[in-house]
Amino acid sequence: MKSENTPFRGGPLDGRVLPILLGPTGHPPKWYEVPVPDADDGPPTVYAYRREPAGHTKRLGIQRGWVYEYAPGGRERRELKWPWSKPSAPPAAPPAAPPASPPDE
């Protein structure tokens, strides 16, 4: 398999360059998760990194490669949108107050 040395920015891997395996399209994965074992035999802490473009050349605007940026909120979960699925229902609005009637004299 082919790999590419990819730098990391932010988080516990800040400044490190690790070899990352490339997929069939020649790109590294969109998310890279690093599990760190807990010292007290608890569940491991997982640090998530999101793939971002490293920059572009001045003259032709060609992308220079990839860099992984630390995502402190963790990996973003997305919901699949199939063309035959119903759209998710918006949250229900609170009931409207009845209109005020003019005072009787």
HUWO-V395751 format. One record per backbone hydrogen bond with DSSP energy under -0.5 kcal/mol. NH is the residue of the N-H (numbers start at 1). CO is the residue of the C=O. E is the energy in kcal/mol with one decimal. If there is no record, write none. Layout:
# HUWO-V395751
nh co e
NH CO E
NH CO E
This chain:
# HUWO-V395751
nh co e
4 20 -2.2
6 4 -0.6
6 18 -2.9
7 66 -0.6
8 16 -2.0
9 68 -2.9
13 10 -0.5
14 11 -1.3
15 8 -2.3
16 13 -2.1
18 6 -2.1
20 4 -2.6
20 18 -0.5
22 2 -2.7
23 27 -2.7
26 23 -1.6
32 49 -2.5
34 47 -3.0
35 33 -0.6
36 45 -3.5
37 35 -0.5
38 42 -0.6
41 38 -1.1
45 36 -2.5
47 34 -2.5
47 45 -0.6
48 71 -0.5
49 32 -2.0
50 69 -3.0
51 30 -2.9
52 67 -3.0
54 65 -2.4
57 62 -2.3
61 57 -0.6
64 55 -2.9
67 52 -2.5
68 7 -2.4
69 50 -2.9
69 67 -0.6
70 9 -1.9
71 48 -2.7
72 70 -0.6
74 71 -2.0
82 80 -0.7
85 82 -1.4
